[in-house]
Amino acid sequence: MMEDINYIIILYDYYGCLLSDKQKSCFEAYYFDNLTLAEISENIDVSRNAIHKMLKNIEKKLLWYEDNLHLYAKEEKIKKILDECDDVALRDKIEKLF
């Protein structure tokens, strides 16, 4: 469960800019500010169920982006290759890109 949350947060770091301002605000309130669904719903004046549904849709959207763009998976592969790279100069140049 915690791994799933961490993975969703990582995907938000990659793809959050593709979400609407309302989606970003809701996501950040829930995952970063640790507000409950009820607190978020009260703050933006919608039902608790609407917040729950929005968060589930955001999670699906983030997973969809990763399934199609693979930015996180590609970066993890590059990092693994860099760990095995003996050429220090090359490794340093590539690491600066991150």
NUMARLO-43446 format. One record per residue: residue number from 1; residue in three letters; x, y, z of N, C-alpha, C in turn. Coordinates in Angstrom, 2 decimals, padded with zeros to 5 digits. Layout:
[NUM,"ala",[X,Y,Z],[X,Y,Z],[X,Y,Z]] ...
END
This chain:
[1,"met",[000.83,-001.20,000.00],[000.00,000.00,000.00],[000.87,001.26,000.00]] [2,"met",[001.85,001.32,000.91],[002.73,002.48,000.97],[003.54,002.61,-000.31]] [3,"glu",[003.96,001.48,-000.88],[004.69,001.52,-002.14],[003.82,002.10,-003.25]] [4,"asp",[002.54,001.74,-003.24],[001.61,002.27,-004.23],[001.49,003.79,-004.11]] [5,"ile",[001.40,004.28,-002.87],[001.29,005.72,-002.63],[002.56,006.42,-003.11]] [6,"asn",[003.70,005.86,-002.74],[004.96,006.47,-003.18],[005.08,006.49,-004.69]] [7,"tyr",[004.65,005.43,-005.34],[004.71,005.35,-006.80],[003.80,006.42,-007.42]] [8,"ile",[002.60,006.60,-006.90],[001.68,007.62,-007.40],[002.28,009.01,-007.22]] [9,"ile",[002.92,009.25,-006.09],[003.55,010.55,-005.83],[004.71,010.78,-006.81]] [10,"ile",[005.48,009.74,-007.07],[006.57,009.86,-008.05],[006.00,010.19,-009.43]] [11,"leu",[004.93,009.51,-009.80],[004.31,009.79,-011.09],[003.78,011.22,-011.15]] [12,"tyr",[003.27,011.70,-010.02],[002.80,013.09,-009.97],[003.96,014.05,-010.24]] [13,"asp",[005.14,013.73,-009.72],[006.31,014.56,-009.99],[006.60,014.64,-011.49]] [14,"tyr",[006.39,013.55,-012.19],[006.64,013.51,-013.63],[005.52,014.15,-014.44]] [15,"tyr",[004.29,013.85,-014.09],[003.16,014.18,-014.96],[002.17,015.17,-014.36]] [16,"gly",[002.44,015.67,-013.16],[001.50,016.58,-012.50],[001.21,017.82,-013.33]] [17,"cys",[002.18,018.28,-014.10],[001.98,019.47,-014.93],[000.92,019.25,-016.01]] [18,"leu",[000.56,018.01,-016.26],[-000.45,017.70,-017.27],[-001.86,017.67,-016.69]] [19,"leu",[-001.98,017.86,-015.38],[-003.28,017.87,-014.71],[-003.82,019.29,-014.64]] [20,"ser",[-005.13,019.40,-014.45],[-005.73,020.72,-014.29],[-005.36,021.29,-012.92]] [21,"asp",[-005.54,022.58,-012.75],[-005.23,023.22,-011.47],[-006.07,022.61,-010.34]] [22,"lys",[-007.32,022.33,-010.62],[-008.20,021.73,-009.61],[-007.71,020.33,-009.23]] [23,"gln",[-007.30,019.55,-010.21],[-006.77,018.21,-009.94],[-005.49,018.30,-009.12]] [24,"lys",[-004.60,019.22,-009.49],[-003.35,019.39,-008.74],[-003.63,019.79,-007.30]] [25,"ser",[-004.54,020.71,-007.12],[-004.88,021.18,-005.78],[-005.44,020.06,-004.92]] [26,"cys",[-006.31,019.27,-005.48],[-006.92,018.15,-004.76],[-005.86,017.10,-004.43]] [27,"phe",[-005.04,016.76,-005.39],[-003.99,015.76,-005.19],[-003.04,016.21,-004.09]] [28,"glu",[-002.58,017.44,-004.17],[-001.63,017.96,-003.19],[-002.23,018.05,-001.80]] [29,"ala",[-003.49,018.44,-001.72],[-004.16,018.51,-000.42],[-004.22,017.13,000.23]] [30,"tyr",[-004.49,016.13,-000.57],[-004.64,014.77,-000.04],[-003.28,014.12,000.26]] [31,"tyr",[-002.38,014.15,-000.70],[-001.12,013.42,-000.56],[-000.02,014.20,000.16]] [32,"phe",[000.01,015.51,000.00],[001.10,016.29,000.60],[000.69,016.97,001.90]] [33,"asp",[-000.56,017.46,001.95],[-001.03,018.16,003.14],[-001.74,017.23,004.12]] [34,"asn",[-001.94,015.97,003.70],[-002.59,014.95,004.53],[-003.99,015.34,005.01]] [35,"leu",[-004.72,016.05,004.16],[-006.11,016.37,004.49],[-006.99,015.17,004.17]] [36,"thr",[-008.06,015.03,004.92],[-009.00,013.95,004.66],[-009.89,014.33,003.48]] [37,"leu",[-010.59,013.35,002.96],[-011.53,013.62,001.88],[-012.58,014.63,002.33]] [38,"ala",[-013.04,014.49,003.57],[-014.04,015.41,004.10],[-013.50,016.83,004.19]] [39,"glu",[-012.27,016.97,004.63],[-011.67,018.31,004.74],[-011.51,018.95,003.37]] [40,"ile",[-011.07,018.18,002.42],[-010.90,018.70,001.06],[-012.25,019.10,000.48]] [41,"ser",[-013.24,018.22,000.67],[-014.57,018.51,000.11],[-015.17,019.77,000.73]] [42,"glu",[-014.91,019.98,002.00],[-015.39,021.19,002.67],[-014.68,022.42,002.13]] [43,"asn",[-013.39,022.32,001.89],[-012.61,023.45,001.41],[-013.02,023.91,000.01]] [44,"ile",[-013.39,022.97,-000.84],[-013.74,023.37,-002.21],[-015.24,023.21,-002.51]] [45,"asp",[-015.99,022.90,-001.46],[-017.45,022.87,-001.54],[-018.00,021.89,-002.58]] [46,"val",[-017.50,020.67,-002.51],[-018.07,019.57,-003.29],[-018.21,018.37,-002.35]] [47,"ser",[-018.87,017.34,-002.79],[-019.10,016.19,-001.92],[-017.81,015.39,-001.70]] [48,"arg",[-017.81,014.68,-000.60],[-016.69,013.80,-000.28],[-016.51,012.76,-001.38]] [49,"asn",[-017.63,012.25,-001.86],[-017.59,011.25,-002.93],[-016.97,011.82,-004.21]] [50,"ala",[-017.24,013.09,-004.49],[-016.67,013.73,-005.68],[-015.15,013.81,-005.55]] [51,"ile",[-014.65,014.10,-004.34],[-013.21,014.16,-004.11],[-012.60,012.77,-004.29]] [52,"his",[-013.25,011.78,-003.73],[-012.76,010.40,-003.86],[-012.67,010.00,-005.33]] [53,"lys",[-013.72,010.30,-006.06],[-013.75,009.97,-007.49],[-012.66,010.73,-008.25]] [54,"met",[-012.47,012.01,-007.92],[-011.45,012.80,-008.58],[-010.06,012.22,-008.33]] [55,"leu",[-009.77,011.84,-007.07],[-008.47,011.27,-006.76],[-008.24,009.96,-007.50]] [56,"lys",[-009.26,009.12,-007.59],[-009.13,007.87,-008.34],[-008.88,008.15,-009.82]] [57,"asn",[-009.56,009.15,-010.36],[-009.36,009.50,-011.77],[-007.96,010.05,-012.00]] [58,"ile",[-007.46,010.85,-011.06],[-006.11,011.37,-011.16],[-005.10,010.23,-011.15]] [59,"glu",[-005.27,009.29,-010.23],[-004.36,008.14,-010.16],[-004.38,007.36,-011.46]] [60,"lys",[-005.56,007.12,-012.01],[-005.66,006.42,-013.29],[-004.96,007.19,-014.40]] [61,"lys",[-005.12,008.50,-014.40],[-004.51,009.34,-015.42],[-002.98,009.29,-015.31]] [62,"leu",[-002.47,009.38,-014.09],[-001.02,009.32,-013.89],[-000.46,007.98,-014.34]] [63,"leu",[-001.16,006.90,-014.02],[-000.74,005.57,-014.45],[-000.80,005.44,-015.97]] [64,"trp",[-001.82,006.04,-016.58],[-001.95,006.00,-018.03],[-000.79,006.72,-018.70]] [65,"tyr",[-000.44,007.90,-018.15],[000.70,008.64,-018.71],[001.97,007.79,-018.65]] [66,"glu",[002.21,007.16,-017.51],[003.42,006.34,-017.38],[003.37,005.14,-018.31]] [67,"asp",[002.21,004.51,-018.43],[002.07,003.36,-019.33],[002.37,003.73,-020.78]] [68,"asn",[002.11,004.97,-021.14],[002.30,005.39,-022.52],[003.62,006.12,-022.77]] [69,"leu",[004.10,006.86,-021.79],[005.31,007.65,-021.98],[006.55,007.03,-021.36]] [70,"his",[006.39,006.27,-020.32],[007.46,005.53,-019.65],[008.62,006.40,-019.14]] [71,"leu",[008.34,007.63,-018.76],[009.43,008.51,-018.31],[010.10,008.00,-017.05]] [72,"tyr",[009.31,007.57,-016.09],[009.87,007.07,-014.84],[010.65,005.78,-015.08]] [73,"ala",[010.07,004.86,-015.83],[010.73,003.58,-016.11],[012.05,003.81,-016.86]] [74,"lys",[012.04,004.72,-017.81],[013.26,005.00,-018.57],[014.34,005.60,-017.68]] [75,"glu",[013.96,006.50,-016.79],[014.95,007.10,-015.90],[015.55,006.05,-014.97]] [76,"glu",[014.72,005.14,-014.48],[015.23,004.07,-013.61],[016.20,003.17,-014.37]] [77,"lys",[015.92,002.87,-015.63],[016.83,002.07,-016.44],[018.15,002.80,-016.67]] [78,"ile",[018.06,004.09,-016.94],[019.28,004.88,-017.15],[020.11,004.90,-015.88]] [79,"lys",[019.48,005.09,-014.74],[020.21,005.10,-013.47],[020.91,003.75,-013.23]] [80,"lys",[020.24,002.66,-013.57],[020.85,001.34,-013.40],[022.07,001.19,-014.31]] [81,"ile",[021.95,001.64,-015.54],[023.07,001.58,-016.47],[024.22,002.44,-015.96]] [82,"leu",[023.90,003.63,-015.44],[024.94,004.51,-014.91],[025.66,003.88,-013.73]] [83,"asp",[024.94,003.15,-012.89],[025.57,002.48,-011.76],[026.61,001.46,-012.22]] [84,"glu",[026.38,000.88,-013.40],[027.28,-000.13,-013.93],[028.35,000.45,-014.86]] [85,"cys",[028.27,001.74,-015.13],[029.18,002.40,-016.08],[030.53,002.66,-015.42]] [86,"asp",[031.58,002.26,-016.10],[032.93,002.47,-015.60],[033.53,003.81,-016.03]] [87,"asp",[032.98,004.40,-017.05],[033.49,005.66,-017.58],[032.96,006.82,-016.71]] [88,"val",[033.81,007.31,-015.82],[033.41,008.33,-014.84],[032.98,009.63,-015.53]] [89,"ala",[033.72,010.04,-016.53],[033.40,011.29,-017.23],[032.03,011.20,-017.90]] [90,"leu",[031.77,010.09,-018.58],[030.48,009.89,-019.22],[029.37,009.85,-018.18]] [91,"arg",[029.58,009.12,-017.10],[028.59,009.00,-016.03],[028.26,010.39,-015.46]] [92,"asp",[029.28,011.20,-015.23],[029.07,012.55,-014.69],[028.26,013.42,-015.65]] [93,"lys",[028.56,013.34,-016.94],[027.82,014.10,-017.93],[026.35,013.72,-017.96]] [94,"ile",[026.08,012.42,-017.92],[024.70,011.95,-017.97],[023.96,012.29,-016.68]] [95,"glu",[024.61,012.17,-015.54],[023.98,012.48,-014.26],[023.59,013.94,-014.17]] [96,"lys",[024.34,014.82,-014.82],[024.01,016.26,-014.83],[022.70,016.53,-015.55]] [97,"leu",[022.29,015.62,-016.43],[021.03,015.77,-017.13],[019.83,015.59,-016.21]] [98,"phe",[020.03,014.90,-015.09],[018.95,014.70,-014.14],[018.93,015.85,-013.20]] 
END
